[in-house]
Amino acid sequence: MRFSATDIPGVVVVDADRREDARGAFARLHCPEEFAAAGHPFAPAQTSLSRNPRAGTLRGLHHQPPPNAEVKLVRAVRGRIFDVAVDLRPDSPTHRRWTAVELSADNLRAVLIPEGVAHGFLTLEPDCDVLYQISPAYRPGHEAGVRWDDPVFAIDWPAVPQLISERDAAYPDYRA
């Protein structure tokens, strides 16, 4: 695996090393020892799947505040998504900045999202499945979010969302 820092501390792009032969391909997608050796210890407690049949589906921007803050490793296992991380940590030098990366089943790329960073994505084509590995396990009732189009972030989404949940559309503007 290859780990690449982004402009936001702790948000890391993880590229899998794919091995191909006549049978097809194989790639290791997570190894706690490799993550720790690269300075990003991460041992997921839960794995979840988000199925998104329509292009233009937006999910986010979600986070879990302390004491239930989560670290997430996010990967598209079918289709392509525009994946966004927004730094909500008030003491961070990149507070309120965002970074984005295209994740796809073809590129096998993932993004490690640390505590204090909100996450969301926009599907770029129909039939996208997004795999989340999360630590610690999700705690219902402790989720939070900020509006996807909050002007304080000024995220440059590649398209206008066509489908968004009522909850995600109703998140408040960010205040900090």
LOBANU-487101 format. One record per residue (C-alpha): z, x, y negated; residue in three letters. Coordinates in steps of 0.05 Angstrom, whole numbers. Layout:
residues N
(rec (Z,X,Y),Ala)
...
END
This chain:
residues 176
(rec (0,0,0),Met)
(rec (-13,21,-71),Arg)
(rec (34,1,-128),Phe)
(rec (8,-3,-199),Ser)
(rec (52,-15,-260),Ala)
(rec (30,-66,-311),Thr)
(rec (47,-69,-385),Asp)
(rec (110,-108,-368),Ile)
(rec (166,-67,-336),Pro)
(rec (179,-90,-265),Gly)
(rec (115,-130,-258),Val)
(rec (76,-91,-206),Val)
(rec (7,-101,-175),Val)
(rec (8,-87,-101),Val)
(rec (-58,-70,-66),Asp)
(rec (-61,-71,9),Ala)
(rec (-97,-16,47),Asp)
(rec (-148,-53,90),Arg)
(rec (-171,-22,156),Arg)
(rec (-237,-49,182),Glu)
(rec (-275,-41,246),Asp)
(rec (-321,-82,291),Ala)
(rec (-265,-132,304),Arg)
(rec (-254,-147,230),Gly)
(rec (-199,-124,185),Ala)
(rec (-124,-110,185),Phe)
(rec (-77,-98,127),Ala)
(rec (-1,-92,120),Arg)
(rec (19,-139,63),Leu)
(rec (94,-123,58),His)
(rec (138,-68,84),Cys)
(rec (209,-63,56),Pro)
(rec (210,12,67),Glu)
(rec (145,24,29),Glu)
(rec (168,-21,-28),Phe)
(rec (235,16,-32),Ala)
(rec (201,85,-29),Ala)
(rec (157,63,-88),Ala)
(rec (219,44,-128),Gly)
(rec (212,-31,-117),His)
(rec (262,-53,-65),Pro)
(rec (244,-123,-41),Phe)
(rec (266,-159,22),Ala)
(rec (243,-231,19),Pro)
(rec (290,-286,43),Ala)
(rec (238,-341,42),Gln)
(rec (163,-350,48),Thr)
(rec (128,-410,17),Ser)
(rec (56,-434,11),Leu)
(rec (24,-471,-48),Ser)
(rec (-40,-509,-27),Arg)
(rec (-87,-526,-85),Asn)
(rec (-150,-565,-67),Pro)
(rec (-179,-569,-138),Arg)
(rec (-206,-515,-184),Ala)
(rec (-171,-515,-251),Gly)
(rec (-102,-531,-222),Thr)
(rec (-46,-499,-263),Leu)
(rec (23,-486,-235),Arg)
(rec (77,-458,-280),Gly)
(rec (105,-425,-319),Leu)
(rec (166,-424,-272),His)
(rec (228,-382,-265),His)
(rec (299,-388,-240),Gln)
(rec (354,-365,-288),Pro)
(rec (416,-328,-265),Pro)
(rec (456,-333,-221),Pro)
(rec (397,-359,-180),Asn)
(rec (344,-312,-208),Ala)
(rec (287,-296,-161),Glu)
(rec (241,-239,-147),Val)
(rec (172,-262,-121),Lys)
(rec (114,-228,-87),Leu)
(rec (54,-274,-99),Val)
(rec (-13,-269,-64),Arg)
(rec (-75,-314,-56),Ala)
(rec (-91,-321,18),Val)
(rec (-149,-367,6),Arg)
(rec (-192,-373,-57),Gly)
(rec (-182,-340,-125),Arg)
(rec (-129,-349,-179),Ile)
(rec (-113,-324,-248),Phe)
(rec (-41,-303,-240),Asp)
(rec (5,-296,-301),Val)
(rec (73,-264,-312),Ala)
(rec (111,-275,-378),Val)
(rec (171,-231,-397),Asp)
(rec (230,-276,-416),Leu)
(rec (282,-221,-416),Arg)
(rec (310,-219,-487),Pro)
(rec (329,-145,-483),Asp)
(rec (262,-123,-455),Ser)
(rec (214,-83,-499),Pro)
(rec (159,-131,-476),Thr)
(rec (198,-195,-488),His)
(rec (150,-254,-495),Arg)
(rec (89,-213,-474),Arg)
(rec (46,-233,-415),Trp)
(rec (2,-199,-364),Thr)
(rec (-49,-228,-316),Ala)
(rec (-87,-207,-255),Val)
(rec (-139,-241,-210),Glu)
(rec (-113,-250,-140),Leu)
(rec (-159,-269,-83),Ser)
(rec (-163,-272,-8),Ala)
(rec (-218,-220,-14),Asp)
(rec (-181,-168,-55),Asn)
(rec (-114,-176,-17),Leu)
(rec (-78,-160,-83),Arg)
(rec (-8,-185,-97),Ala)
(rec (38,-186,-157),Val)
(rec (112,-170,-154),Leu)
(rec (148,-214,-206),Ile)
(rec (219,-190,-223),Pro)
(rec (279,-231,-245),Glu)
(rec (273,-256,-316),Gly)
(rec (198,-262,-315),Val)
(rec (164,-330,-313),Ala)
(rec (105,-340,-266),His)
(rec (45,-386,-264),Gly)
(rec (-27,-389,-242),Phe)
(rec (-93,-425,-252),Leu)
(rec (-139,-436,-193),Thr)
(rec (-209,-408,-206),Leu)
(rec (-243,-445,-149),Glu)
(rec (-228,-502,-101),Pro)
(rec (-184,-494,-40),Asp)
(rec (-135,-440,-61),Cys)
(rec (-74,-424,-20),Asp)
(rec (-20,-382,-53),Val)
(rec (33,-347,-11),Leu)
(rec (101,-334,-43),Tyr)
(rec (153,-287,-13),Gln)
(rec (218,-299,-50),Ile)
(rec (287,-267,-54),Ser)
(rec (337,-297,-55),Pro)
(rec (321,-363,-23),Ala)
(rec (301,-419,-71),Tyr)
(rec (359,-462,-96),Arg)
(rec (337,-533,-113),Pro)
(rec (362,-558,-180),Gly)
(rec (363,-489,-213),His)
(rec (289,-484,-231),Glu)
(rec (267,-476,-302),Ala)
(rec (202,-465,-339),Gly)
(rec (166,-456,-405),Val)
(rec (102,-489,-428),Arg)
(rec (38,-457,-404),Trp)
(rec (5,-464,-472),Asp)
(rec (65,-444,-515),Asp)
(rec (36,-410,-577),Pro)
(rec (91,-357,-577),Val)
(rec (59,-328,-514),Phe)
(rec (-14,-341,-533),Ala)
(rec (-38,-333,-461),Ile)
(rec (-113,-326,-457),Asp)
(rec (-126,-372,-397),Trp)
(rec (-197,-366,-371),Pro)
(rec (-207,-442,-371),Ala)
(rec (-172,-505,-394),Val)
(rec (-129,-532,-337),Pro)
(rec (-157,-595,-304),Gln)
(rec (-94,-613,-265),Leu)
(rec (-22,-599,-282),Ile)
(rec (42,-634,-260),Ser)
(rec (81,-678,-308),Glu)
(rec (140,-630,-302),Arg)
(rec (99,-568,-319),Asp)
(rec (65,-603,-377),Ala)
(rec (132,-626,-405),Ala)
(rec (167,-558,-406),Tyr)
(rec (193,-542,-476),Pro)
(rec (170,-486,-521),Asp)
(rec (206,-421,-509),Tyr)
(rec (267,-407,-551),Arg)
(rec (302,-340,-550),Ala)
END
